[in-house]
Amino acid sequence: MCGRFAASASTDTYVELFGVDEVVDEPTPTFNAAPTDPVAAVVDRVDKESGEVVRKLVTPRWGLVPSWSKDPSGGARLINARFETVTKKPSFRKAMAARRCLIPADGFYEWYAGSRTNAKGKPIKQPYFIHDAHGGPLVMAGLYEFWKNPELEGPESWLTTCTIITTAATDAIGRLHDRMPMTVRAADWDAWLDPALDDGARAKGLLGVAEPADLAAYPVTTRVNAVRNDGPELLDRDPDADKAGQVTE
C-alpha cells in the first residue's frame, strides 16, 4: 500500500520534466500527501475544439471516486489500485482503459514494526522514507476519474480524483511492506498517457517496478504520522531508530 508520500517539486519543474502544455492547477508542494489531499498529476486530454492532445498539470483529489458512485465518500478507500486486478475491478477498469495519469513524487512512506517499544511495551511502528537511490523523482502510475455531483450545476459539480497503482514489493522494500507503487519509465510516459490507447491490458505492459538497486530507504521520525505535519524536516533521518539498529539502507 502507498498511503503517504512527498511531492515537493515546483510547478516549473513539472512543466519542464513532463513537457506540460497547460497548467490547470498549481500543485502545492508537500512532504506529507495523504488520502483526500489534492496531488500533482500529469494527464493527456484531447481538446474538444482542435482535436489536439494537450498535456496538462492538474491536482485531482487522492482517492478515486468512480463515475457511477452515488456519493464521493468512498474515495478515501480507493487510494490504491492493485496491478493484479486493475483491468477487472469495476472501480478501476474504465479508468485503466481511458484515464491514466502520472503522479510524480520525491518518495513514499511505509511503516515497519521493528524491535523498538514504547513506555507501555508496545511495538513502535517506525516510518521509513523510500526514494530513488540516484536522487531522481519516482513517477508513479496513476488513474483518474470524473464524478458529477447531481445536486450541483456548472464546473463546481465535477470532482476529479485519482489512485496509485501498486504491486508486490521488490526484495529491497518487501522487508518494510509487501506492496509498493508501480512506476512508468520516462520512455513510456507518452504511451501511458496516450488517450488513443484504450486497451487496459496493453497499457499494463508499460508499467514497471523499480529495481532493488534503484531504491533506498531510511527511518524518519514519527512526525510524519500526523497528517497536519508538513515540511522538509519530515525527511530528516531518525537518529533514535539508527541507535536502535532498525532496518536501514
Legacy VTK file of the C-alpha trace (Angstrom):
# vtk DataFile Version 3.0
C-alpha trace
ASCII
DATASET POLYDATA
POINTS 249 float
0.000 0.000 0.000
1.093 3.536 -0.699
-0.746 5.717 1.802
1.526 8.731 2.225
4.137 10.363 0.008
6.179 13.501 -0.585
5.946 15.606 -3.749
7.802 18.862 -3.201
8.783 19.863 -6.750
7.708 23.219 -8.163
5.234 23.769 -10.959
8.086 24.891 -13.217
9.902 21.620 -12.549
6.857 19.574 -13.553
6.322 21.666 -16.691
9.912 21.134 -17.814
10.156 17.463 -16.808
6.931 16.319 -18.464
6.591 18.852 -21.273
3.324 20.235 -19.878
1.306 22.388 -22.278
-1.244 23.754 -19.819
-1.161 24.259 -16.063
-4.764 23.768 -14.986
-3.932 23.817 -11.278
-0.799 24.876 -9.403
0.083 21.998 -7.067
1.147 22.859 -3.549
4.499 21.250 -2.690
4.049 18.750 0.122
6.142 16.383 2.201
3.122 14.560 3.603
0.447 13.954 0.957
-2.409 11.966 2.496
-5.648 10.441 1.208
-8.239 13.058 0.080
-5.475 15.654 -0.463
-5.092 17.270 -3.901
-1.920 15.916 -5.527
0.063 16.794 -8.631
-0.747 14.689 -11.693
0.015 14.846 -15.409
-2.646 13.875 -17.951
-3.099 13.981 -21.726
-6.548 15.178 -22.834
-7.989 15.715 -26.310
-9.031 19.322 -26.851
-12.678 19.334 -27.946
-12.245 22.254 -30.350
-8.919 21.476 -32.036
-8.839 17.709 -31.603
-5.216 18.026 -30.481
-3.825 16.202 -27.464
-2.914 18.622 -24.683
-0.665 17.656 -21.779
-1.985 19.158 -18.568
-0.822 19.550 -14.989
-3.783 19.004 -12.672
-4.424 18.348 -8.981
-7.014 15.577 -8.538
-8.072 14.550 -5.067
-6.272 11.396 -3.942
-8.789 8.573 -3.549
-10.662 7.526 -6.656
-14.415 8.042 -6.917
-15.873 6.011 -9.828
-18.245 7.936 -12.081
-21.120 5.657 -11.076
-20.733 6.287 -7.324
-23.770 7.666 -5.505
-21.544 9.980 -3.489
-17.803 10.637 -3.077
-17.498 9.293 0.461
-15.833 6.039 -0.580
-12.919 7.689 -2.342
-10.600 7.520 0.658
-10.760 3.709 0.476
-9.573 3.671 -3.158
-6.206 5.396 -2.860
-4.521 2.344 -4.411
-5.426 0.029 -7.289
-3.835 -3.421 -7.349
-1.924 -4.128 -10.566
-3.110 -7.716 -10.484
-6.806 -6.778 -10.754
-6.821 -3.225 -12.157
-8.316 -4.287 -15.502
-11.009 -6.389 -13.810
-12.294 -4.362 -10.871
-15.326 -2.217 -11.824
-13.886 0.701 -9.833
-10.769 0.884 -11.998
-11.452 -0.940 -15.261
-12.692 2.020 -17.318
-10.051 4.378 -15.975
-7.311 1.894 -16.822
-8.503 1.899 -20.415
-9.097 5.621 -20.814
-7.900 7.802 -17.926
-4.302 7.131 -16.975
-2.010 9.680 -15.355
1.467 10.174 -13.952
1.817 11.068 -10.278
5.308 12.381 -9.513
6.813 12.014 -6.057
10.064 12.532 -4.173
9.358 9.221 -2.488
6.812 7.496 -0.282
6.483 6.378 3.337
5.935 2.947 4.829
5.752 1.819 8.430
7.752 -1.097 9.844
7.143 -2.832 13.178
10.694 -3.415 14.396
12.245 -4.119 17.769
11.564 -0.765 19.430
8.794 -0.422 22.009
7.134 2.490 23.784
6.850 3.105 27.526
3.988 0.588 27.710
5.973 -2.090 25.957
4.013 -1.897 22.724
5.909 -2.077 19.402
6.633 1.239 17.729
5.792 1.355 14.047
8.797 3.049 12.527
8.133 5.213 9.447
10.582 4.922 6.550
11.072 7.156 3.557
11.607 5.189 0.336
13.104 7.088 -2.580
15.101 6.855 -5.781
18.647 5.906 -4.846
20.043 8.181 -7.561
18.148 11.304 -6.499
15.576 11.362 -9.279
11.784 11.510 -8.974
9.545 8.483 -8.615
6.965 8.786 -11.377
4.106 6.640 -10.137
1.435 5.108 -12.349
-1.983 6.539 -11.619
-5.578 6.537 -12.821
-8.102 9.350 -12.614
-11.864 9.691 -12.811
-14.550 12.361 -13.065
-17.575 12.288 -10.758
-20.545 14.630 -11.152
-22.490 15.835 -8.148
-26.160 15.604 -9.198
-27.076 18.366 -6.756
-24.845 20.993 -8.364
-24.528 22.667 -11.757
-21.591 24.047 -13.697
-17.866 23.411 -13.196
-18.321 23.143 -9.409
-20.390 19.990 -9.892
-17.379 17.985 -11.112
-14.902 16.224 -8.847
-11.657 14.791 -10.226
-9.978 12.045 -8.204
-7.071 9.665 -8.639
-5.494 6.447 -7.411
-1.978 4.952 -7.455
-1.369 1.511 -8.941
0.570 -0.834 -6.630
2.177 -4.250 -6.924
4.114 -6.769 -4.820
7.197 -5.128 -3.360
10.695 -5.982 -4.532
13.092 -7.599 -2.066
14.529 -4.209 -1.184
11.193 -2.855 0.020
9.421 -6.099 0.891
11.134 -6.159 4.268
9.267 -2.940 5.096
5.932 -3.570 3.370
4.537 -6.112 0.941
3.221 -3.558 -1.581
4.792 -0.668 -3.471
3.783 1.816 -6.190
4.298 0.890 -9.818
6.306 3.348 -11.869
6.368 4.428 -15.515
9.708 4.741 -17.298
10.373 8.081 -18.991
10.462 6.348 -22.375
6.890 5.138 -21.778
5.311 8.343 -20.452
3.827 9.317 -23.807
2.367 5.870 -24.453
0.946 5.585 -20.921
-0.819 8.939 -21.208
-1.954 8.486 -24.808
-5.775 8.796 -24.967
-5.744 6.695 -28.148
-4.516 3.675 -26.190
-7.863 2.348 -24.978
-6.831 -1.201 -24.122
-6.168 -1.548 -20.410
-4.392 -4.873 -20.810
-1.933 -3.346 -23.273
-1.396 -0.366 -21.022
-0.422 -2.682 -18.163
2.579 -3.752 -20.209
4.009 -0.243 -19.921
4.316 -0.420 -16.150
7.426 -1.374 -14.262
8.829 -1.921 -10.794
11.905 -0.114 -9.579
14.886 -2.437 -9.325
16.151 -3.067 -5.768
19.409 -1.239 -6.521
17.446 1.828 -7.641
15.621 2.325 -4.343
16.864 3.384 -0.934
15.086 3.633 2.418
15.902 5.198 5.749
13.985 5.766 9.009
12.321 9.119 9.647
10.683 10.427 12.801
7.079 9.758 13.760
6.220 13.387 12.994
5.074 12.110 9.605
2.364 10.066 11.350
0.219 13.193 11.827
-1.246 14.454 8.551
-1.243 18.009 9.930
2.569 17.986 9.903
4.317 19.057 6.724
7.708 20.407 5.746
11.165 19.236 4.683
12.001 18.225 8.258
9.782 15.176 7.769
12.548 13.767 5.578
15.162 14.085 8.326
16.683 10.785 9.374
15.558 9.452 12.778
18.688 9.143 14.944
16.853 7.126 17.600
15.947 4.465 15.048
19.559 4.279 13.932
20.724 3.829 17.512
18.191 1.023 17.966
19.564 -0.790 14.930
16.404 -0.571 12.859
16.331 -1.584 9.194
18.431 0.839 7.157
19.599 1.276 3.577
LINES 1 250
249 0 1 2 3 4 5 6 7 8 9 10 11 12 13 14 15 16 17 18 19 20 21 22 23 24 25 26 27 28 29 30 31 32 33 34 35 36 37 38 39 40 41 42 43 44 45 46 47 48 49 50 51 52 53 54 55 56 57 58 59 60 61 62 63 64 65 66 67 68 69 70 71 72 73 74 75 76 77 78 79 80 81 82 83 84 85 86 87 88 89 90 91 92 93 94 95 96 97 98 99 100 101 102 103 104 105 106 107 108 109 110 111 112 113 114 115 116 117 118 119 120 121 122 123 124 125 126 127 128 129 130 131 132 133 134 135 136 137 138 139 140 141 142 143 144 145 146 147 148 149 150 151 152 153 154 155 156 157 158 159 160 161 162 163 164 165 166 167 168 169 170 171 172 173 174 175 176 177 178 179 180 181 182 183 184 185 186 187 188 189 190 191 192 193 194 195 196 197 198 199 200 201 202 203 204 205 206 207 208 209 210 211 212 213 214 215 216 217 218 219 220 221 222 223 224 225 226 227 228 229 230 231 232 233 234 235 236 237 238 239 240 241 242 243 244 245 246 247 248
